[in-house]
Amino acid sequence: MSRLYEGKTALVTGASRGIGAALALELGKAGAHVILVARSSADLEQVESAIHEAGGSATIAPLDLSDGDSIGRLAVAVQQRWPVIDLLVLNAAMLGALTPVTAIDGAEFNRVLTLNVLANQAMLRAFDPLLRASAHGRVVAMTSSVGRQPRAYWGAYGASKAALETLVLAYGEEVKNLSSVRVAVIDPAATATRMRALAFPGEDAATLKSPEAAATALLSTLEDDAIWGTVTRL
């Protein structure tokens, strides 16, 4: 296993399952110390154990990202232990109901936007100093094709991903001439995750790539200088 991230510190949100968990494990195998963020302590502990068993190191940070104040507290706690964040992966998201735009429930839409957009802006604000302190700070945000290609009944989720892409890429433009920080937006394409199963009930997961395959492809893609400042589909 390549140790390209030896001595690096990575923080992954939505790290308790799916692509987030798989990517965290691959980063741990590659030498990074991985800070695992998600709501479920029990699930995070399983990912942490898998990283340790693979010879890596990790720290869990159970957190509800929809609580903006908790993100600031997390950044303070992280900064007390690690001087820099070399890789920030904004992976946590919620799907919400797939429904016509005219039938979107306002309260649920607010929850989707809070987790998929506002929480990520709060993460960028809170961790910007630690990213800038790195000699090679990188931000990766996970997106979906519906953020660029509108699809019937996906209006709420698609709008949140379109907003996320604009937000992250704008941040990248703001910092690229002032620091070494670079950003990339990654669309993993069809992957056998829990969210995919909710969106496409009855779909044969065996026809999709696994979260592990998506994580391996993503980690390899991060070595390509051409992805930074762009939206890339795996």
N, C-alpha and C positions, 0 to 999 in steps of 0.2 A: 504494500500500500504506500503510495506517495505521501510524503509528509510536508506538502506544500504550505500548510498552515501552521507549521511548528512554531510555537511561541506566540501565535496570534490569539486574539480574543474575539469571539463571535457571539452575537445575541440573536436568537431566533424566536419570533413570536408564533403562536399557534403550533408550538413544538410538541404537543402531547400526542398527536396522531398524524396520519397521512403524510403528505410531502414534508411538512415541517419536522416531524419526528425523524423521517428518513434522512432528510438533509442534515439535521443535527448529528445523527449518527455518523454520516459520512465526513462531516467536518471534524468530529472527534477522532475518527480514524486517521484523518489527514494531519492531526497534530494540534488542532485548535482547542482552546478551552472554551466550552460552549455554555452560554447562559440560556437556560430553557425557560421560556415564558408561556404560560397558558393558565386557564382557570383551575384545572383539575390537578391537585397535588399527587393523587395516586397514579394518574397516567404519566405525569412528568417524572415521577420516581422510577417508573418502568423504563422510560427512555434514558434516564440518567444511569440506571444499572446496566443497560445495554451498551452505553458508551464506555463505561468503566470496564465491562467485560471484554470490550474490543481493544482495551489498552489506552483509551482516551480519558479525558477529564471533563467534568461538567458540574454546573451548579443550577439547582432549580429555583425559580422565582414565581411561585403561584400568584396570579394577578388577574383581576378583571380589567381588561384594557378599556372597557367602556367608562371606567372611572378615571377621568383625566388627572385628578389629584394623585392617584396612586402611581401614575407614570412618572411624575416628578419625583416622588419618593423613591421609586425604583432607580432612577438615574443617580440620585444622591447616594444610595446604597452601593450601586455599582462603582461609582467614582471613588468611593472609600477603599475599594479592594483592587480595582484595576485602573491603571493610568490612561488607557486608551481603549476604544472599541475599533477594531480593524474591519469588522464586517457586521452590518446590521441588516437582518432579513425580516422584512415586513410581510409576514405570511398569514397572520390571523385574519379571518373574514367570516361573515355569515351570509347565507343565501337569501333568506327571507322567502315569502310566498311567491310562487310564479303565478302572476295574475295580470289581467289587463291594466294598463296605466290608470284607467278611470276607476278601477276597483282597488287600487293600492290603499292599504290601511295606513293612515298617517303615523300612528304610534309605532307600527312595525318598521315603516320606512325610516323613521327617525333612528330606530335601533340599528338598522342596516348602515345608514350613513355615519352613525356614531362610531361603530366598530371599523367599518371599511375605509372611512375617510378621516374623520376627526381624530380618532385614536392614533392614526399614522402621522398626522400633522403634529400631534402632541409628542410622539416618539421622536420625530425629527428635531423638534424644538428642544426637547430634554437631552438628547444624545449628540446634538451638533458639536458641543465642545469636545466631547470624547472622540468623535470621528475626526475632527480637525487636528486633534493631538496625535493621531496616527500618521505614520509616514506614508500610509497606503490605504486610507479610509475608503470603504466601499459600502454603498447602500443598494440592496436588492429588494424590489417590491414585486409581489406576485399579482398577476392580473388574469384577465380572461378575454377571449376574443369578443365577447359581447360588449366590452367596453369600447370597441371600435366598429363593430358590425352589429347594429341593433337587431334584436330578435324579438318577435312577438312574445309577450308575457314575461319577458326578462327585463322590463324597464327599470325596476328598482335596483336590482343587482348590477345591471349594465351601467346605469347612471353612476353608481358608486365607484365602479372600476374606471370609468372614463374620468371621473373627478380625481381618483387616486393617481392615474397615469399623469395627468396634467400637473398635479401637486408635486409629485416626486421629480418629474422632469424639470419643472420650474426651479425647484430647490437645487437641482444639479447645475442649472445655468447660473444660479446665484453664487455658487461656491467654487465653480471650476477654475476661476481665475484668482481666487483668494486662498486656495488650499489644495491639497492633494486629493480631496474627496471627490469621488465619482459615483454616479448612480446608474442603475440599469433596471428596466421593467421587464419582467419575464413572464411569458404566457406558457405554462407547462403543457397546454393542449390536453386532450382527453386522457384522464388518469383515474385509476380505480380508487377513488377516495369516498369518504362518507358523504361529502357534499354532492359528489357526482351521483351517488346512489339515490340521494333525496331528489335530485333534479330529474333523473332518468330511471324511475323504478322499473324493475324487470329487465334492465339492460344486463347483458352478460359481461361481468367484470373481466372475464378471461380474454375478451376482445380488446381490452384497454391496456395501456402500459401501467405497470405497478408504481406505487409511490417510490419504491427503491430505485427503479429504473429512471424515473423522473429526476430524483435527487442526484444520481450519478451523472446524468446528462447535464443537469444544471451546474454541478460543480465543475465539470469539464468546460462548460460554456463560459464560466467566469474567468477562464484563462485567456479568452479571446478579447483583445483590446477593442475590437470593433463594436462590442455590445454596449459599451459605456455611453450613456446619453441617448439611448435608443430603447424602443420596445422590441423584444426578441421572442420569437415563438420557438419552443423546443421541438 
